[in-house]
Amino acid sequence: MVLGKGEESGAGLRFPHFALVVTSAVLLVVGLAGCAPSMSIRPPTASNIESVKNRQQAIALFRITTTIDGKAVSPLNPGDSNNGLRIYLASLDGMGAPMLVSPAAPSQNMAADGWHYLMLSPGVYYLLVLPPGVEQNPPAVAYHAGSARYGRLSQYAFVPGRGGFWVPELMAFVLGGTPPADFQKLPGFWFQVPENGQVVYLGSLSIACRSGRGVFGNLIDSCGDFQLVDDLQSAKQAIALSLTNLAVESLPLVLYGRLRPGARVPELGAMNVVARGPAKIEAAFTGAELAPWGVIPGTGRPRPIAVYNLMAIGAEMVTRAGAATRADGRRAEVQPCIDRLSASVATIDYASRFIPALEQAARAPGKRSSEATEGTGARHRLTTSLPLMRLRESGQSDSLALELALEVRIETVDDGEVRYYSVWYSAPELPIQSPLASRSPLYARFVPERPVPRSVPEWCGADGAALLEREVSAALSRIAAQVARDLRSSSEFVAGSDNGLK
C-alpha cells in the first residue's frame, strides 16, 4: 500500500547549535543534538503483562524500517539523529496533545528488525511518522502552520529556512503564509486498541531514502513513499520469541480520515446514531505564536532564522508574554457575551441538524448504494460529538468567526471495531501556533469553505443567538458533505486528498 506520492530532494546543512550569516550568504553550522533518540530495549514488565491479561492495556506492536542508499538504518544506533524517524502519538478519545514518543523493543533481536511497541489503554489514537531530514537546513521536512501539516519539500533550494524559521519548541522549521509549490503534506494514521486486545499488530512501515552532498558531508537528499504491509505471521513469530501466551491480532494503521480498508458500512438509515455530550461555546484570541528567536540580515533582505542568543531569547519571551496577556484581556471583554450565547447553544440539537444533512449529502449523485450495503453483516453505530465550538479571532482584530469541530466515528455494535474515524473542522484561517496541544489541528481535517468573520457587536447584539444558530447549521452541512464523500470513496490513498486549508 503506497501512502504518499512523489519524490523530494532536500540536501543541505544540519541546523546549528549556533548560526552565523555572512554577506556571501554562506551559512556555517555546527550539529544540533538530535531529538530523535535511539530505540531502547525494554521488555514489558511483569506489571505490564498483568495489565494486558486483565484487559487494562494492550501491547501495540508495529515495525518500521528505513534504508538510506540501500543500507538499513539501525534503530538502535542511526548514526545521526537526522537519519532517524520522529513518531508523534495522540489519544483521540480525549482530543489529547500529540506527544513525541520513543517506542521500545521487547528484545535485542526484535530491535534489530525494527519492531517497536507501546503500552496503550483501549481507545482510538492518532499516529504521525516524520521521515528523515527534519533537522537539516534547508529542511527536507517542515511544518506549515497555515494548513497545520508537516510536509516534505521536494525540491532542493539552498535558502535558509526555505522561507520559514526554526522553532525550538517544535525542533523543526515552520513555514508561514503560502507553502512552497514543492510542499507535499505528510499523512497521519488512526488506529484502534480494542477493549479485549492483548497484542495488537498495527502493521509494518518502510521507507527508502538516499543521501545527497551537503556542505559538511552527506545528508538526506530524498525519500520515497512510506509503504504499509500487513504481515501478521511475521508479527506472531517475532512476539513468540519474546512474549509467550499472549494473543496477537491484526488491526493495521488506517490513513487518517479514511474508512478501514475492506470495510463496508450500511446505509445511514440502518445505523444507530448516538450524539455524545452537549454543545458549548467559548472564545479564542490569538496569543503567543510560533516565531523565530531572532532575525539576522542576510543577502538581499532580512531572513528569519534561529539565533541562540540570550538577548534574542529574552526579547521573544517578552513579545510572547505580551501577546498572551492581550489575548487574555480580549477574552475577558467578550466573556459576558459568550455566556449569553452559551444559553442559546445549549438548546441547539446539533445531531438533528447534522444527520439529515449527512443523509442528503449521501444521496448526492455518484453514491454507490449497492456497494455501500453489500456484505456489511454486522450492525453499525454512528457516533458524533462536538469537541470544539468557539468564536475565534479572524481577519480584523474586532472580528470573530465560528470554529466548529465535529468528531465522527462508525463502529460495529457487537464488538466495537471502529470502521471510520475523523475530526472535521469548519474554521477560519489558522494562527501560527504550536500543534502540540490538546485538540490539535494535526488531526483536524478542514472543509474547504471558510466561515465569514463577523464583528463583535454582531455576535453580541440582539440577533447574535440567531446568527450563531445559522452559522452552526452551515458548518454542520459543510462537514456532512465531506463525511459523505469519505464514505463514498475508496479506502485507498489518493495523493493530495488531505483537505488541509489552502
C-alpha positions as CSV (number, residue, x, y, z in Angstrom):
1,M,0.0,0.0,0.0
2,V,1.5,3.3,-1.1
3,L,0.9,6.1,1.4
4,G,2.2,9.1,-0.5
5,K,3.3,10.1,-3.9
6,G,6.2,12.0,-5.4
7,E,9.8,12.3,-4.5
8,E,11.6,15.1,-2.7
9,S,15.1,16.5,-2.6
10,G,16.4,18.4,0.4
11,A,20.2,18.1,0.8
12,G,21.6,20.8,2.9
13,L,23.0,21.6,6.3
14,R,22.2,20.3,9.8
15,F,20.6,23.2,11.7
16,P,23.0,25.0,14.0
17,H,23.5,25.0,17.7
18,F,24.6,28.5,16.9
19,A,24.5,30.2,13.4
20,L,26.4,32.8,11.6
21,V,25.3,34.6,8.5
22,V,27.9,36.4,6.4
23,T,27.4,38.7,3.4
24,S,28.1,35.9,0.9
25,A,25.0,34.1,2.3
26,V,27.1,31.1,3.3
27,L,25.5,29.5,6.4
28,L,28.1,27.8,8.7
29,V,26.7,25.4,11.2
30,V,27.6,23.1,14.0
31,G,25.5,20.0,14.6
32,L,22.5,20.2,16.8
33,A,21.9,17.5,19.4
34,G,19.1,15.4,18.0
35,C,15.7,15.0,19.4
36,A,15.1,11.5,17.9
37,P,16.8,9.2,20.4
38,S,17.9,5.7,19.6
39,M,15.4,2.9,20.3
40,S,15.8,1.3,23.7
41,I,15.4,-2.4,24.5
42,R,12.8,-2.6,27.3
43,P,10.8,-5.9,27.7
44,P,7.3,-5.4,29.1
45,T,7.5,-5.7,32.9
46,A,5.5,-8.2,35.0
47,S,3.0,-5.5,35.9
48,N,2.7,-4.6,32.1
49,I,1.8,-8.3,31.3
50,E,-0.6,-8.4,34.2
51,S,-2.4,-5.3,32.9
52,V,-2.5,-6.8,29.4
53,K,-4.1,-10.1,30.8
54,N,-6.6,-8.0,32.8
55,R,-7.5,-6.1,29.6
56,Q,-6.5,-2.8,31.1
57,Q,-3.8,-2.2,28.5
58,A,-2.5,-3.7,25.3
59,I,0.8,-4.0,23.6
60,A,0.6,-2.0,20.3
61,L,3.2,-3.6,18.1
62,F,4.5,-2.3,14.8
63,R,7.6,-2.4,12.6
64,I,9.4,0.4,11.0
65,T,12.4,0.0,8.7
66,T,14.4,2.7,7.0
67,T,17.1,2.4,4.3
68,I,19.5,5.1,3.1
69,D,21.3,4.4,-0.2
70,G,20.1,0.8,0.1
71,K,21.7,0.3,3.5
72,A,19.5,-0.4,6.5
73,V,19.5,2.3,9.3
74,S,19.9,0.7,12.7
75,P,17.1,1.6,15.0
76,L,19.5,1.1,17.9
77,N,22.1,3.5,16.5
78,P,21.0,5.5,13.5
79,G,24.4,7.2,13.5
80,D,23.0,10.7,13.0
81,S,19.7,11.8,14.6
82,N,18.8,13.4,11.3
83,N,18.6,9.8,9.9
84,G,16.0,8.8,12.4
85,L,12.2,9.0,12.3
86,R,10.1,11.1,14.6
87,I,6.9,9.4,15.9
88,Y,4.0,11.5,17.3
89,L,1.1,9.9,19.2
90,A,-2.2,11.4,20.5
91,S,-5.2,9.9,22.1
92,L,-8.2,10.8,20.0
93,D,-10.8,9.8,22.6
94,G,-9.8,12.8,24.7
95,M,-8.5,15.0,21.9
96,G,-5.1,14.8,23.5
97,A,-1.9,16.6,22.6
98,P,0.4,14.9,20.1
99,M,3.5,13.7,22.0
100,L,6.9,12.8,20.6
101,V,7.3,9.1,21.7
102,S,10.2,6.7,21.7
103,P,8.8,3.2,21.4
104,A,10.8,0.4,22.9
105,A,11.6,-3.1,21.6
106,P,10.9,-6.2,23.6
107,S,14.3,-7.7,22.8
108,Q,17.6,-7.1,21.0
109,N,16.7,-9.3,18.0
110,M,13.3,-7.5,17.6
111,A,15.0,-4.1,17.9
112,A,17.5,-5.0,15.1
113,D,14.5,-5.9,12.9
114,G,12.7,-2.6,13.6
115,W,10.0,-3.9,15.9
116,H,8.5,-1.3,18.3
117,Y,5.8,-1.4,20.9
118,L,3.8,0.9,23.1
119,M,1.7,0.1,26.1
120,L,-1.7,1.7,25.5
121,S,-5.1,1.7,27.0
122,P,-8.1,0.8,24.8
123,G,-9.1,3.6,22.6
124,V,-8.6,5.3,19.3
125,Y,-5.2,7.0,18.5
126,Y,-3.5,9.3,16.0
127,L,0.0,8.4,14.8
128,L,2.3,10.6,12.7
129,V,5.6,9.4,11.4
130,L,8.0,12.0,10.0
131,P,10.7,10.8,7.6
132,P,14.4,11.6,7.9
133,G,15.6,15.2,7.2
134,V,13.7,17.3,9.7
135,E,16.9,18.8,11.2
136,Q,18.8,19.8,8.1
137,N,18.9,23.3,6.7
138,P,17.4,23.7,4.1
139,P,14.9,21.2,5.6
140,A,13.7,18.1,3.9
141,V,10.6,18.1,6.2
142,A,8.9,21.2,7.7
143,Y,5.7,22.3,9.4
144,H,3.3,24.6,7.5
145,A,1.3,26.5,10.1
146,G,-1.5,27.6,7.7
147,S,-2.5,24.0,6.9
148,A,-1.4,22.5,10.2
149,R,0.5,19.8,8.4
150,Y,4.1,18.6,8.3
151,G,5.2,18.0,4.8
152,R,8.2,17.2,2.6
153,L,10.0,19.8,0.5
154,S,10.6,18.0,-2.8
155,Q,13.0,20.4,-4.4
156,Y,16.4,21.4,-3.2
157,A,16.8,25.1,-2.7
158,F,19.7,26.5,-0.7
159,V,17.7,29.2,1.1
160,P,17.9,29.3,4.9
161,G,14.7,28.0,6.3
162,R,13.1,27.6,2.9
163,G,11.3,30.9,3.6
164,G,10.5,29.8,7.1
165,F,12.2,29.8,10.5
166,W,13.4,27.3,13.1
167,V,11.3,26.9,16.2
168,P,13.0,25.2,19.2
169,E,9.7,24.1,20.8
170,L,9.0,22.0,17.7
171,M,12.6,21.3,16.9
172,A,11.6,21.9,13.3
173,F,11.3,24.6,10.6
174,V,8.0,26.3,10.4
175,L,6.6,27.8,7.2
176,G,4.0,30.6,7.3
177,G,1.9,32.1,4.6
178,T,1.5,30.2,1.3
179,P,3.6,27.0,1.4
180,P,6.2,26.5,-1.4
181,A,5.0,24.8,-4.5
182,D,7.0,21.7,-3.7
183,F,5.5,21.2,-0.2
184,Q,3.9,17.8,0.0
185,K,1.7,17.1,3.0
186,L,2.5,14.0,5.1
187,P,-0.5,11.9,6.0
188,G,-1.1,10.7,9.5
189,F,-2.8,7.5,10.6
190,W,-5.5,6.4,13.1
191,F,-5.7,3.1,14.8
192,Q,-7.7,1.3,17.5
193,V,-6.6,-0.6,20.6
194,P,-9.7,-2.8,21.2
195,E,-11.2,-3.4,24.7
196,N,-10.2,-7.1,24.7
197,G,-6.8,-6.8,22.9
198,Q,-3.6,-8.2,24.2
199,V,-1.0,-7.7,21.4
200,V,-2.4,-5.5,18.6
201,Y,-0.3,-5.6,15.4
202,L,-0.5,-2.2,13.6
203,G,1.3,-3.2,10.5
204,S,4.8,-2.7,9.1
205,L,6.0,0.6,7.7
206,S,9.1,1.0,5.5
207,I,10.7,3.9,3.8
208,A,13.7,4.2,1.4
209,C,15.9,7.3,1.3
210,R,19.0,8.4,-0.5
211,S,21.7,10.8,0.6
212,G,23.0,13.9,-1.1
213,R,26.0,16.1,-0.8
214,G,25.9,18.8,1.9
215,V,28.5,21.3,2.9
216,F,29.7,19.2,5.7
217,G,29.1,15.7,4.2
218,N,26.2,13.6,3.1
219,L,22.7,14.3,4.4
220,I,19.2,13.2,3.4
221,D,18.6,14.1,-0.2
222,S,15.3,12.3,-1.0
223,C,13.0,9.7,0.4
224,G,10.3,7.6,-1.3
225,D,6.8,6.9,0.0
226,F,6.0,5.1,3.2
227,Q,4.9,1.6,2.4
228,L,2.5,-0.2,4.8
229,V,2.0,-4.0,4.7
230,D,0.0,-6.3,7.0
231,D,2.3,-9.2,7.8
232,L,0.6,-10.8,10.8
233,Q,2.5,-14.1,10.5
234,S,5.9,-12.2,11.0
235,A,4.4,-10.4,14.0
236,K,3.3,-13.6,15.6
237,Q,6.7,-15.2,15.0
238,A,8.6,-12.2,16.4
239,I,6.4,-11.9,19.5
240,A,6.6,-15.6,20.2
241,L,10.3,-15.4,20.8
242,S,9.9,-12.7,23.4
243,L,6.4,-12.9,24.9
244,T,4.5,-16.1,25.3
245,N,0.9,-16.9,25.9
246,L,-0.4,-13.6,24.5
247,A,-2.9,-13.4,21.7
248,V,-1.8,-11.4,18.7
249,E,-4.4,-9.8,16.4
250,S,-4.1,-7.5,13.4
251,L,-5.7,-4.1,13.3
252,P,-3.4,-2.2,10.9
253,L,-3.0,1.6,10.7
254,V,-5.5,3.4,8.6
255,L,-4.8,6.6,6.7
256,Y,-6.3,9.3,8.8
257,G,-9.9,10.2,7.8
258,R,-10.2,7.0,5.7
259,L,-12.5,4.1,6.0
260,R,-10.8,0.9,7.3
261,P,-9.6,-1.0,4.2
262,G,-12.1,-3.7,3.1
263,A,-14.8,-2.3,5.5
264,R,-18.3,-1.8,4.3
265,V,-20.8,0.3,6.1
266,P,-24.6,0.2,5.7
267,E,-26.9,3.0,4.7
268,L,-27.3,5.7,7.3
269,G,-30.8,4.7,8.0
270,A,-29.6,1.2,9.0
271,M,-27.2,2.6,11.7
272,N,-27.9,3.6,15.2
273,V,-27.0,7.2,15.8
274,V,-25.5,8.5,19.1
275,A,-24.7,12.1,19.9
276,R,-22.3,12.4,22.8
277,G,-22.2,15.4,25.1
278,P,-24.0,18.8,24.9
279,A,-22.6,21.6,22.8
280,K,-20.9,24.5,24.5
281,I,-19.1,27.6,23.1
282,E,-16.1,29.6,24.1
283,A,-14.0,32.5,22.7
284,A,-10.4,32.3,21.4
285,F,-8.0,35.1,20.7
286,T,-4.5,34.5,19.2
287,G,-1.9,34.8,21.9
288,A,1.7,33.8,21.6
289,E,2.5,32.5,18.1
290,L,5.4,30.4,16.9
291,A,8.2,32.7,15.9
292,P,11.9,32.8,15.3
293,W,14.0,33.9,18.3
294,G,15.9,36.4,16.2
295,V,16.3,37.9,12.8
296,I,19.7,38.3,11.2
297,P,20.2,40.3,8.0
298,G,21.2,38.1,5.1
299,T,21.7,38.8,1.5
300,G,19.0,40.9,-0.2
301,R,16.6,41.1,2.6
302,P,16.4,40.1,6.3
303,R,15.8,36.4,6.6
304,P,14.3,35.0,9.8
305,I,16.4,32.2,11.2
306,A,17.1,30.9,14.7
307,V,19.7,32.6,16.7
308,Y,20.7,31.1,20.1
309,N,21.4,34.4,21.7
310,L,20.2,35.4,25.2
311,M,19.2,38.9,24.1
312,A,17.1,37.5,21.3
313,I,15.5,34.9,23.5
314,G,14.6,37.5,26.1
315,A,13.0,39.8,23.6
316,E,11.0,36.9,22.1
317,M,9.8,35.8,25.6
318,V,8.6,39.3,26.3
319,T,6.8,39.5,23.0
320,R,5.1,36.2,23.5
321,A,4.1,37.0,27.1
322,G,2.6,40.3,25.9
323,A,0.6,38.6,23.2
324,A,-0.8,36.1,25.7
325,T,-1.7,38.9,28.1
326,R,-3.5,40.8,25.3
327,A,-5.4,37.7,24.3
328,D,-6.5,37.1,27.9
329,G,-7.7,40.7,28.1
330,R,-9.8,40.4,24.9
331,R,-11.2,37.1,26.0
332,A,-12.3,38.6,29.3
333,E,-14.0,41.5,27.5
334,V,-16.3,39.3,25.4
335,Q,-16.9,36.6,28.1
336,P,-20.3,38.1,29.2
337,C,-21.4,37.8,25.5
338,I,-20.1,34.3,25.3
339,D,-22.0,33.4,28.5
340,R,-25.3,34.7,26.9
341,L,-24.6,32.8,23.7
342,S,-23.9,29.6,25.6
343,A,-27.5,29.6,26.8
344,S,-28.7,29.5,23.2
345,V,-26.1,26.9,22.1
346,A,-27.4,24.6,24.8
347,T,-30.8,24.4,23.0
348,I,-29.3,23.5,19.7
349,D,-29.6,19.8,18.9
350,Y,-26.6,19.6,16.6
351,A,-27.2,15.9,15.8
352,S,-30.7,16.6,14.5
353,R,-29.1,19.1,12.1
354,F,-26.1,17.0,11.1
355,I,-27.8,13.6,10.4
356,P,-30.3,15.0,7.9
357,A,-27.5,17.0,6.2
358,L,-25.4,13.8,6.0
359,E,-28.3,11.7,4.6
360,Q,-28.9,14.4,2.0
361,A,-25.2,14.5,1.0
362,A,-25.1,10.7,0.9
363,R,-27.9,10.7,-1.7
364,A,-25.9,13.0,-4.0
365,P,-25.1,11.8,-7.5
366,G,-22.4,9.1,-7.6
367,K,-23.4,7.3,-4.4
368,R,-22.8,3.6,-4.9
369,S,-25.7,2.3,-2.8
370,S,-25.3,-1.3,-3.7
371,E,-21.6,-1.2,-2.8
372,A,-22.2,0.6,0.4
373,T,-24.6,-2.1,1.7
374,E,-23.0,-5.2,0.3
375,G,-21.6,-7.6,2.8
376,T,-21.9,-5.4,5.8
377,G,-23.4,-8.1,8.0
378,A,-22.7,-6.5,11.5
379,R,-24.8,-3.9,13.0
380,H,-23.2,-0.4,13.0
381,R,-23.3,2.7,15.1
382,L,-22.5,6.2,14.1
383,T,-21.3,8.4,17.0
384,T,-20.8,12.2,16.9
385,S,-19.5,14.7,19.4
386,L,-18.6,18.4,19.3
387,P,-15.1,18.6,20.9
388,L,-14.8,22.3,19.9
389,M,-17.1,25.2,19.2
390,R,-15.7,28.7,19.6
391,L,-15.7,32.2,18.2
392,R,-12.1,32.8,17.1
393,E,-10.3,36.0,16.2
394,S,-10.2,36.2,12.4
395,G,-9.1,38.9,9.9
396,Q,-9.5,42.3,11.7
397,S,-8.9,42.3,15.4
398,D,-12.5,43.1,16.2
399,S,-13.9,40.2,14.0
400,L,-14.7,36.7,15.1
401,A,-15.6,33.6,13.1
402,L,-17.2,30.4,14.2
403,E,-14.8,27.5,14.5
404,L,-16.6,24.2,14.9
405,A,-15.1,20.7,15.1
406,L,-17.2,17.5,14.8
407,E,-15.8,14.1,15.7
408,V,-17.4,11.3,13.6
409,R,-16.9,7.6,14.1
410,I,-18.6,4.5,12.8
411,E,-18.2,1.2,14.7
412,T,-19.7,-2.2,14.9
413,V,-22.2,-2.5,17.7
414,D,-21.3,-6.0,18.8
415,D,-17.5,-5.8,19.1
416,G,-16.9,-2.1,18.9
417,E,-14.5,-2.3,16.0
418,V,-14.0,1.2,14.6
419,R,-14.5,1.3,10.8
420,Y,-14.2,5.1,10.2
421,Y,-12.9,7.9,12.3
422,S,-12.3,11.6,11.5
423,V,-12.5,15.0,13.2
424,W,-13.7,17.6,10.7
425,Y,-13.3,21.4,11.2
426,S,-15.1,24.3,9.8
427,A,-12.7,27.0,10.7
428,P,-11.2,30.4,9.8
429,E,-7.5,30.8,8.9
430,L,-5.3,29.2,11.4
431,P,-2.8,31.3,13.5
432,I,0.8,30.3,13.6
433,Q,0.7,28.3,16.8
434,S,2.1,25.0,18.1
435,P,0.2,21.9,17.0
436,L,1.5,20.0,20.0
437,A,-1.5,20.9,22.2
438,S,-4.9,19.3,23.0
439,R,-7.5,19.5,20.3
440,S,-4.5,19.6,17.9
441,P,-5.0,20.8,14.3
442,L,-2.6,18.0,13.3
443,Y,-5.5,15.5,13.4
444,A,-8.1,18.0,12.2
445,R,-9.4,17.9,8.6
446,F,-10.7,21.2,7.3
447,V,-13.6,21.8,5.0
448,P,-12.7,24.0,2.0
449,E,-15.2,26.8,2.8
450,R,-14.2,29.4,5.4
451,P,-16.8,30.8,7.8
452,V,-17.5,34.6,7.4
453,P,-15.9,36.7,10.1
454,R,-18.4,38.9,12.0
455,S,-17.8,41.9,14.2
456,V,-18.1,41.5,17.9
457,P,-21.2,43.8,18.0
458,E,-22.9,41.5,15.5
459,W,-22.3,38.4,17.7
460,C,-23.2,40.2,20.9
461,G,-26.2,42.1,19.6
462,A,-29.9,41.2,19.8
463,D,-29.6,38.9,16.8
464,G,-26.5,37.1,18.0
465,A,-28.2,33.9,19.0
466,A,-30.0,33.6,15.7
467,L,-26.7,34.3,13.8
468,L,-24.9,31.7,15.8
469,E,-27.6,29.1,15.1
470,R,-27.4,29.8,11.3
471,E,-23.6,29.5,11.4
472,V,-23.7,26.2,13.3
473,S,-26.1,24.7,10.8
474,A,-24.0,25.9,7.8
475,A,-20.8,24.4,9.4
476,L,-22.6,21.1,10.0
477,S,-23.8,21.0,6.4
478,R,-20.3,21.6,5.1
479,I,-18.9,18.8,7.3
480,A,-21.7,16.4,6.3
481,A,-20.8,16.8,2.7
482,Q,-17.2,15.9,3.4
483,V,-18.1,12.9,5.6
484,A,-20.4,11.6,2.8
485,R,-17.6,11.9,0.4
486,D,-15.3,9.9,2.7
487,L,-17.8,7.1,2.9
488,R,-18.4,7.0,-0.8
489,S,-14.7,7.0,-1.6
490,S,-12.2,4.1,-1.9
491,S,-10.2,3.3,1.2
492,E,-7.0,3.5,-0.9
493,F,-4.9,6.6,-0.5
494,V,-5.1,9.3,-3.2
495,A,-2.3,11.9,-3.1
496,G,-3.4,15.4,-2.4
497,S,-6.7,14.5,-0.8
498,D,-5.8,15.6,2.7
499,N,-8.1,18.6,2.6
500,G,-5.9,20.9,4.6
501,L,-6.6,24.7,4.5
502,K,-5.2,26.4,1.4
